[in-house]
Every structure is written in C-alpha cells, then in structure tokens.
Amino acid sequence: MTAGVSIAKVTQRYGTALALDGVSLDIAAGEFVVLLGPSGCGKTTLLNIIGGFAEPSEGRVLIGGRDMTGVAPKNRPTTTVFQDYALFPHMTLAENVAFGLRMRGIGRMAREAKANDMLALVGLGGRGAFRPHELSGGQRQRVALARALAVEPDVLLLDEPLGALDLKLRRAMQDELKDIQRRVGTTFVHVTHDQEEAMAIADRIVVMNGGRIEDEGPPQQVYLRPRTLFSAAFMGEINRIPVKDGVSRLGVLGVPDGCLCIRPEAISERGSLRLGPCRVEETTFFGTYLRARVSPVRAPDLRLVVHLPQRSAPEVGTVLDLGAETHVVLEA
C-alpha cells in the first residue's frame, strides 16, 4: 500500500516561537521526498506533524485523502524510523521486526514469515535469531527499517536515520534505502541536513529555512537552478558576484542585475561566461578534484573557489584565464 500526503497551510507555534509558517506541500503516492535544511528550520517538526506526534497550531494534513486531525500516531497509516534505531535489546531480530505485527494481533506463524521476508529484503536473511548487540550500526539500521516496513505503512517517515553512521557506511545505506523504496513502492518522507545524502536518494528535495519552504524540485534542478540565495548556498559551495546596472566587479558580464551565482565545478578555462585572468592563491587536493582559491586580476580582493581536474597542479601565483560554463542570477 502507498498513499499521497497533502500538507495544507500548516503553522506550528511553541509559545512565541514560530516553528512552521504556513507550509503547504503535496507529496505523491510512491514518491521519495527529502526535507532538507539546517537545524531549527522546521523539517523535523513537519515530520512529527505528519506522523501525529504533534498537532499543528493551524492547517491540516491529509494522507490518502483522509484528514489526520486528531488521529493518534498508532492509528495513522504511517511508521517512523528514528536515528537511534530504538530496537529492543532482549529480543531477537525477528522478534523486533515482528513486534508491530504482534501489537496488531497478527498470528505467530504469519508474523514470523513476514519478519523473515522483511529481513531478507534488507539483506539480513537468515539472521533472525541474532540480537541487536551482535550487529553493526548499519545492520541495526536495516532492522529498524525492516520493522517499519513489516506493518506495510502507506507512508514511511525517516528522521535522520543515517546520521549516526560513518561516511562510507552512510553512502552504502543511501543506495540500499533508495533500492528498497523502489522495490516496495511506499511513500518515503526523509529528513536530513546532509545535502549529498538528499541528492543521492530523493525524487524531490524540499529545502526548508525558518519554518518555510525555500525551494523544491528534483535534485538536479535544486542544485543547478536554485530559486533563492539561501537554497543556492545550502546546496553546496557557491561563488557570488553582485551585478548592478549591468556591471560587476569583473566588469560587464552580460547578465541581468542581481547576484550572479556560479558553482565551483562550473568554472574552467573553457567556460563561455568569461571571468578573465585569475591568480591561484591556494590549492587543496580532495581526491576527485583539486579545490583552488583564486583572485581575479581585475578584482584582486575578490576570492573565487574553483574545482579543477584532479590531475591539475597549478602552482600558487599561476594565472588562469577562467570562465563559467553554467550560472544562475538570483534576486539579491
């Protein structure tokens, strides 16, 4: 089963603090949506409201067309996977996965079969007799995911589920999470502050800031064509060059007035939007690319960040004639 989610003008206040400010968002059935933003932006508050762990001050949430106002978490067609896993240490993996089914009165044989199927789905087939302390962090996270999926929710809510994992394991789990979502077809709503994680797994990213939605769309759109300066900066490094009356600190560049935003990897010696000669001030090797800080000769106090090919080795002081291959101009 799967269902869409409709969030209509949801506002949440905690005393004088405004956690959410009239948020509206429609999530299609079977879609993998990531709520992305810094701490305090409202993303977890919104997830809690969808799951029924908090009631909004204003507005409403519909799941599968049904108004969830006043519906307790246990009666909603949702389950939640938390960062801390919340597994029962005294239970086996199979018992942990089957716990929700037992609470729903499902018979022993049926729930054991379902638990084994879910453990196989997350790559832990044959380990039902193990206990949580015998697993790695990534494996425990898989068990938590299997437990959530076992009750066949229409919507699965994930609250920074990969945040406690190391980088290599987190990236492996991102691939697995996306693969599992495609196989089961359940609507996933995933909260994270990690931009790379959001781009790796999302069908659509929703960027939040100050209790509002700043931007939303497919990962490529949000990264390459952000709607706001906040979204542009939060999605990764960005070079900003103000343009007023057609003129920037680099002269006339032929772009509209506003803030010219250029990603570091979009700058090269062949870029069509010419930035002119730039002097290399500093370089750092990042494995897949060389990160260089450069200063334009026409504006020596301006610093730009450039991602050069990994085999590049320009010495400090080298002058490169650079241009931008892609860019966006946003309202300052």
C-alpha positions as CSV (number, residue, x, y, z in Angstrom):
1,M,0.0,0.0,0.0
2,T,1.0,3.6,-0.6
3,A,-0.6,7.0,-0.3
4,G,0.0,10.6,-1.0
5,V,0.4,13.3,1.6
6,S,-1.2,16.7,1.4
7,I,0.1,19.4,3.8
8,A,-2.2,22.5,3.8
9,K,-1.1,25.8,5.3
10,V,0.4,24.2,8.4
11,T,1.6,26.5,11.1
12,Q,3.2,25.5,14.4
13,R,3.9,27.7,17.3
14,Y,5.6,26.9,20.6
15,G,4.8,29.9,22.7
16,T,6.2,32.9,20.9
17,A,8.4,30.8,18.7
18,L,7.2,30.1,15.1
19,A,8.5,26.6,14.1
20,L,6.4,26.4,10.9
21,D,4.9,29.3,9.0
22,G,2.0,28.3,6.6
23,V,3.7,25.4,5.0
24,S,1.9,23.7,2.1
25,L,3.3,20.7,0.2
26,D,1.8,17.8,-1.8
27,I,3.7,14.5,-1.9
28,A,2.6,12.0,-4.5
29,A,2.0,8.3,-3.6
30,G,5.2,6.4,-4.0
31,E,7.4,9.4,-4.1
32,F,10.7,9.7,-2.2
33,V,10.8,13.2,-0.7
34,V,13.6,14.6,1.4
35,L,13.1,17.5,3.7
36,L,16.4,19.3,3.8
37,G,17.6,22.2,5.9
38,P,19.7,23.3,8.8
39,S,18.9,22.7,12.5
40,G,15.9,24.6,13.6
41,C,14.4,25.0,10.1
42,G,11.2,23.1,10.9
43,K,11.9,19.9,9.0
44,T,11.6,17.5,12.0
45,T,8.6,19.5,13.3
46,L,6.9,18.9,10.0
47,L,7.7,15.2,10.0
48,N,6.3,14.9,13.6
49,I,3.1,16.6,12.5
50,I,2.7,14.1,9.6
51,G,3.3,11.2,12.0
52,G,0.8,12.6,14.5
53,F,3.4,13.2,17.3
54,A,2.4,16.8,17.3
55,E,-0.8,18.7,16.3
56,P,-0.4,21.8,14.2
57,S,-1.5,25.2,15.6
58,E,-3.1,25.8,12.2
59,G,-3.7,23.9,9.0
60,R,-4.1,20.2,8.4
61,V,-2.5,17.1,7.0
62,L,-4.3,14.6,4.7
63,I,-2.9,11.1,4.0
64,G,-4.6,9.3,1.1
65,G,-7.2,12.0,1.1
66,R,-8.1,11.4,4.8
67,D,-7.9,14.3,7.2
68,M,-5.5,13.3,10.0
69,T,-6.6,15.9,12.5
70,G,-7.0,14.3,15.9
71,V,-5.8,10.9,14.7
72,A,-3.2,9.3,17.0
73,P,0.1,8.1,15.7
74,K,-0.9,4.4,16.2
75,N,-4.0,4.9,14.1
76,R,-2.3,6.7,11.2
77,P,-1.1,4.8,8.1
78,T,2.5,5.8,8.9
79,T,5.5,4.4,10.7
80,T,8.7,6.2,11.7
81,V,12.3,5.2,11.6
82,F,14.4,7.2,14.0
83,Q,18.2,7.8,14.2
84,D,18.6,5.9,17.4
85,Y,17.0,2.7,15.9
86,A,15.0,2.0,19.2
87,L,15.5,-1.8,18.9
88,F,14.6,-4.0,21.9
89,P,17.9,-5.5,23.1
90,H,16.3,-8.5,24.7
91,M,14.5,-9.5,21.5
92,T,15.9,-11.3,18.5
93,L,16.0,-9.5,15.2
94,A,12.9,-11.5,14.0
95,E,11.1,-10.6,17.2
96,N,12.0,-6.9,16.8
97,V,10.7,-6.9,13.2
98,A,7.5,-8.7,14.1
99,F,6.8,-6.5,17.1
100,G,4.4,-4.2,15.3
101,L,2.6,-7.1,13.8
102,R,2.2,-8.7,17.2
103,M,0.6,-5.5,18.5
104,R,-1.9,-5.7,15.7
105,G,-2.9,-9.2,16.6
106,I,-1.3,-11.0,13.7
107,G,-0.8,-14.7,14.3
108,R,2.6,-16.1,15.2
109,M,3.3,-18.1,12.0
110,A,2.2,-15.2,9.8
111,R,4.3,-12.6,11.6
112,E,7.4,-14.9,11.7
113,A,7.1,-15.4,7.9
114,K,6.6,-11.6,7.4
115,A,9.6,-10.9,9.6
116,N,11.8,-13.3,7.7
117,D,10.7,-11.7,4.4
118,M,11.5,-8.2,5.7
119,L,14.9,-9.2,7.0
120,A,15.7,-10.7,3.6
121,L,14.5,-7.5,1.9
122,V,17.1,-5.5,3.9
123,G,19.9,-8.0,3.3
124,L,19.7,-9.8,6.7
125,G,18.1,-13.0,5.6
126,G,18.9,-16.0,7.9
127,R,19.9,-13.7,10.8
128,G,16.5,-13.7,12.6
129,A,17.9,-15.4,15.7
130,F,20.6,-12.8,16.2
131,R,20.3,-10.0,18.8
132,P,20.9,-6.3,18.2
133,H,24.2,-6.1,20.1
134,E,25.6,-8.6,17.6
135,L,25.2,-6.2,14.7
136,S,27.0,-3.2,13.3
137,G,25.3,0.2,13.3
138,G,24.4,-0.2,9.6
139,Q,22.8,-3.6,10.2
140,R,20.8,-2.3,13.2
141,Q,19.5,0.5,11.0
142,R,18.4,-2.1,8.4
143,V,16.5,-4.0,11.2
144,A,14.7,-0.7,12.2
145,L,13.8,-0.2,8.5
146,A,12.5,-3.8,8.2
147,R,10.4,-3.4,11.4
148,A,8.8,-0.2,10.0
149,L,8.1,-1.8,6.6
150,A,6.7,-5.0,8.1
151,V,3.4,-3.3,9.1
152,E,3.0,-2.2,5.4
153,P,2.6,1.6,6.1
154,D,1.2,3.8,3.4
155,V,3.8,6.4,4.3
156,L,7.3,5.7,5.9
157,L,8.8,8.7,7.8
158,L,12.6,8.7,8.4
159,D,14.1,11.1,10.9
160,E,17.8,11.4,10.0
161,P,18.1,7.6,10.0
162,L,21.7,7.6,8.7
163,G,23.1,10.4,10.8
164,A,25.0,8.2,13.2
165,L,26.8,6.2,10.5
166,D,30.3,6.8,9.2
167,L,30.7,8.3,5.8
168,K,31.4,5.1,3.9
169,L,28.6,3.2,5.5
170,R,26.2,6.1,5.2
171,R,26.8,6.2,1.4
172,A,26.2,2.4,1.1
173,M,23.0,2.7,3.1
174,Q,21.8,5.5,0.9
175,D,22.0,3.2,-2.1
176,E,20.2,0.5,-0.2
177,L,17.5,2.8,1.0
178,K,16.7,4.0,-2.4
179,D,16.7,0.5,-3.8
180,I,14.3,-0.7,-1.1
181,Q,12.0,2.2,-1.7
182,R,11.8,1.4,-5.4
183,R,11.0,-2.2,-4.7
184,V,8.3,-1.7,-2.1
185,G,6.8,1.4,-3.7
186,T,5.9,3.0,-0.3
187,T,5.9,6.8,0.0
188,F,9.1,7.9,1.8
189,V,9.5,11.2,3.6
190,H,13.1,11.6,4.8
191,V,14.6,14.3,7.0
192,T,18.3,15.2,6.8
193,H,20.7,18.2,6.9
194,D,23.1,16.4,4.6
195,Q,23.0,17.9,1.1
196,E,24.8,15.0,-0.6
197,E,22.5,12.5,1.1
198,A,19.5,14.3,-0.2
199,M,20.7,14.4,-3.7
200,A,21.6,10.7,-3.6
201,I,18.2,9.4,-2.6
202,A,15.5,11.9,-3.3
203,D,13.0,12.0,-6.2
204,R,12.3,15.6,-4.9
205,I,14.2,17.8,-2.4
206,V,12.3,20.3,-0.3
207,V,14.7,22.9,1.1
208,M,13.4,24.5,4.4
209,N,14.6,27.6,6.2
210,G,13.0,29.5,9.1
211,G,9.8,27.4,9.1
212,R,9.2,27.9,5.4
213,I,9.9,26.1,2.1
214,E,12.6,27.9,0.3
215,D,12.9,25.7,-2.7
216,E,11.7,22.3,-4.0
217,G,12.2,20.1,-7.1
218,P,14.3,17.2,-8.4
219,P,17.9,17.2,-7.1
220,Q,19.4,18.4,-10.3
221,Q,17.0,21.4,-10.5
222,V,17.5,22.5,-6.9
223,Y,21.3,22.3,-7.3
224,L,21.7,23.8,-10.7
225,R,18.7,26.2,-10.8
226,P,18.0,27.2,-7.2
227,R,15.2,29.6,-6.5
228,T,16.8,31.6,-3.7
229,L,20.3,32.6,-2.4
230,F,19.7,30.5,0.7
231,S,18.9,27.4,-1.3
232,A,21.9,28.0,-3.6
233,A,24.3,28.4,-0.6
234,F,22.8,25.5,1.4
235,M,23.1,23.0,-1.5
236,G,26.9,23.4,-1.7
237,E,29.7,25.8,-2.3
238,I,28.7,28.8,-4.5
239,N,30.5,31.9,-5.8
240,R,28.5,35.1,-5.5
241,I,29.2,38.1,-7.7
242,P,26.8,41.1,-7.3
243,V,25.7,42.8,-10.6
244,K,24.2,46.3,-10.6
245,D,23.2,48.4,-13.6
246,G,24.8,45.6,-15.7
247,V,28.2,46.0,-14.1
248,S,30.0,43.6,-11.7
249,R,33.4,43.9,-10.0
250,L,34.7,41.9,-13.0
251,G,33.3,44.4,-15.4
252,V,30.3,43.9,-17.8
253,L,29.5,40.2,-17.9
254,G,26.3,40.4,-20.0
255,V,24.0,39.1,-17.2
256,P,20.9,40.7,-15.6
257,D,21.2,42.6,-12.3
258,G,21.1,40.5,-9.2
259,C,23.6,38.1,-7.6
260,L,25.5,36.0,-10.1
261,C,25.9,32.5,-8.6
262,I,28.4,30.1,-10.0
263,R,29.2,26.6,-8.7
264,P,33.0,25.9,-8.3
265,E,32.9,22.9,-10.7
266,A,31.3,25.1,-13.4
267,I,34.4,27.3,-13.7
268,S,37.1,26.3,-16.2
269,E,39.3,27.7,-18.8
270,R,36.7,26.9,-21.5
271,G,33.6,28.5,-19.8
272,S,31.7,30.8,-22.1
273,L,30.9,33.4,-19.5
274,R,34.4,34.9,-19.2
275,L,35.6,35.9,-15.8
276,G,39.0,36.8,-17.0
277,P,42.5,36.1,-15.7
278,C,42.6,34.8,-12.1
279,R,45.6,34.2,-9.9
280,V,45.8,30.9,-7.9
281,E,46.1,31.7,-4.2
282,E,45.8,28.3,-2.7
283,T,45.1,24.7,-3.7
284,T,43.9,21.6,-1.8
285,F,43.6,18.1,-3.1
286,F,40.2,16.5,-2.5
287,G,40.7,13.2,-4.3
288,T,38.2,13.6,-7.1
289,Y,39.1,17.2,-7.8
290,L,41.6,20.0,-6.8
291,R,40.0,22.8,-4.9
292,A,41.6,26.1,-5.7
293,R,41.0,29.6,-4.3
294,V,41.7,32.2,-7.0
295,S,41.6,36.0,-7.2
296,P,40.6,37.8,-10.4
297,V,43.2,40.1,-11.7
298,R,40.5,42.8,-12.2
299,A,39.3,42.5,-8.6
300,P,42.3,41.1,-6.5
301,D,40.4,41.3,-3.2
302,L,37.6,39.1,-4.6
303,R,38.0,35.3,-3.9
304,L,36.5,32.6,-6.0
305,V,36.5,28.9,-5.4
306,V,37.2,26.6,-8.4
307,H,37.2,22.8,-8.7
308,L,39.9,21.8,-11.1
309,P,40.6,18.3,-12.6
310,Q,42.4,16.1,-10.0
311,R,45.5,15.9,-12.2
312,S,45.8,19.7,-12.3
313,A,48.7,21.1,-10.4
314,P,48.9,24.8,-10.9
315,E,51.4,26.5,-8.6
316,V,50.4,29.3,-6.3
317,G,50.7,32.5,-8.4
318,T,49.8,30.9,-11.7
319,V,47.3,33.0,-13.7
320,L,44.5,31.1,-15.3
321,D,42.0,32.6,-17.8
322,L,38.7,31.3,-16.5
323,G,35.1,31.3,-17.4
324,A,31.8,29.8,-16.2
325,E,30.1,27.0,-18.1
326,T,26.8,27.4,-16.2
327,H,25.4,30.0,-13.8
328,V,22.2,31.4,-12.4
329,V,21.3,35.0,-11.4
330,L,19.2,35.3,-8.3
331,E,17.5,38.2,-6.5
332,A,19.9,39.7,-4.0
